[in-house]
Amino acid sequence: MRPRSLRARLTLLVTAAVSLAVALCAVMSWFIIQMLVVAQVDQSILESQGDAKYLIDTCRPTGTRGPFFEGMATVLYPDGSTCSLGPPIVPVQDDLRALDHLPEPLYRNGVTRDGKQVRVVTVNLQPGMAVLEARPLWHVQRTMRYAAFGLGGISVLGALGAAMAGLAVSRTALRPVGELTRAVEHIAQTEDLDTRIPVRGTDEIARLSSSFNAMTAALAGSRERQKQLVADAGHELRTPLTTLRTNIDLLLRSEQTGRSLDPEAKQRLLVNVKAQFAELSTLVADLLQLARGDHDHEPHVEVAFHEVVTAAVERARLRGAQVVTDLQPWYVVGNAASLERAVINLIDNAAKFSPDSGVEVSLQHGRLTVRDHGPGLPEEELPHVFERFWRSPSARGLPGSGLGLAIVAQAVAEAGGRVSLANAPGGGAVATLDLPGTLIRHSESDKSP
């Protein structure tokens, strides 16, 4: 069996719910009408009890004229005997209880000797005497049949109206879902991530449309960044690969022709090949670092950031950098390896521009500053320093891939911090890195009383 569509299921659900409500209301109305009609019959019987004295005075086996229907009124005596207007046609059941001074009448449904439905009311008139009176219910039954036919017709009309209302509601409610479905199908077929859905109102469907638009915008941005990364990586890889191919071709041609190169020239070529391989390896490592997803890292834990900075400074000193430090304890939540890579990139970048004056590294209250004493940067270049593959024109001749500061920005963002680069007073540049954290380790503070 083919599964029904969401619109069909919603229409059926609305139809069933409204039809059930209408049916329940009809049934309750039928019972209420019956109760009111029977109450009217009871009231009419009680109003006729004013002629009960006439019944008692004239009661005889042959019957008499009066306000009572023939044989439908009976007098009950203490000894259990009865006296009716004509032959009693309603059998006496537990109506003798009315002889015990009951303050309220006794009501019941009865059946005549010929099988007709009647309403029976027994009233205590005086000590030891009661009157039983019955009225036929055929008019009540007729009224209830008419009520049943009328309420049944209303229920049918209500079900039809519910079906039409359910169809209208499903069409209106699911129109945004249909637009979303068509948009998703269009994207699946064309891979056009610029598709947007109109957002109307502030309900759940509008929130879903807004979330879908935000998702497609994020995917479009991610794909654009991926294309840009591939293009930039191809551009950056072209230079070292071309240099490597040229040098290796020169060495191969020398071996093939038998014309050996001068030892010093050959040594320079080999050193250049080694440097190009090192630059290529650094570039590939940086690309892998940037290409990993936001969640493609080890879980964040509490890290002693001052120890991370100390380790990065030691690595920079091993590379020949002159670094002066002033570090205060600071504990953050993040990934130690990523933060150490970010700090060493900042130190290497600063050491590159101030090889003689050294680098000043300070960590105070969660703010890490790395200052060099180089030439600084033009103001118009400062907004671009953390972009991938961007390099200042003055640094084109220096080693590097243009990815170091981009890696810093990514690592700091993952840890919930901020990083900036500005010209320092008195010359040079200063990189500022702010990370949320505390002066004491949380695990130690939790143990304190």
Stockholm file with secondary structure:
# STOCKHOLM 1.0

chainA/1-449         MRPRSLRARLTLLVTAAVSLAVALCAVMSWFIIQMLVVAQVDQSILESQGDAKYLIDTCRPTGTRGPFFEGMATVLYPDGSTCSLGPPIVPVQDDLRALDHLPEPLYRNGVTRDGKQVRVVTVNLQPGMAVLEARPLWHVQRTMRYAAFGLGGISVLGALGAAMAGLAVSRTALRPVGELTRAVEHIAQTEDLDTRIPVRGTDEIARLSSSFNAMTAALAGSRERQKQLVADAGHELRTPLTTLRTNIDLLLRSEQTGRSLDPEAKQRLLVNVKAQFAELSTLVADLLQLARGDHDHEPHVEVAFHEVVTAAVERARLRGAQVVTDLQPWYVVGNAASLERAVINLIDNAAKFSPDSGVEVSLQHGRLTVRDHGPGLPEEELPHVFERFWRSPSARGLPGSGLGLAIVAQAVAEAGGRVSLANAPGGGAVATLDLPGTLIRHSESDKSP
#=GR chainA/1-449 SS CCCCCHHHHHHHHHHHHHHHHHHHHHHHHHHHHHHHHHHHHHHHHHHGGGGHHHHHHHCCTTCCCSSSCTTCEEEECTTSCEEESSSCCSCCSSGGGGGGTCSSCEEEEEECTTSCEEEEEEEEEETTEEEEEEEECHHHHHHHHHHHHHHHHHHHHHHHHHHHHHHHHHHHHHHHHHHHHHHHHHHHHHCCTTCCCCCCSSSHHHHHHHHHHHHHHHHHHHHHHHHHHHHHHHHHHHHHHHHHHHHHHHHHHHHHHTCCCCHHHHHHHHHHHHHHHHHHHHHHHHHHHHHSCTTCSCCCEEEEHHHHHHHHHHHHHHTTCCEEEEECCCEEEECHHHHHHHHHHHHHHHHHHCTTTCEEEEEETTEEEEECCSCCCCGGGGGGTTSTTCCCGGGTTSSCCSCHHHHHHHHHHHTTCEEEEEECTTSSEEEEEECCEESSCHHHHHHCC
#=GC SS_cons         CCCCCHHHHHHHHHHHHHHHHHHHHHHHHHHHHHHHHHHHHHHHHHHGGGGHHHHHHHCCTTCCCSSSCTTCEEEECTTSCEEESSSCCSCCSSGGGGGGTCSSCEEEEEECTTSCEEEEEEEEEETTEEEEEEEECHHHHHHHHHHHHHHHHHHHHHHHHHHHHHHHHHHHHHHHHHHHHHHHHHHHHHCCTTCCCCCCSSSHHHHHHHHHHHHHHHHHHHHHHHHHHHHHHHHHHHHHHHHHHHHHHHHHHHHHHTCCCCHHHHHHHHHHHHHHHHHHHHHHHHHHHHHSCTTCSCCCEEEEHHHHHHHHHHHHHHTTCCEEEEECCCEEEECHHHHHHHHHHHHHHHHHHCTTTCEEEEEETTEEEEECCSCCCCGGGGGGTTSTTCCCGGGTTSSCCSCHHHHHHHHHHHTTCEEEEEECTTSSEEEEEECCEESSCHHHHHHCC
//
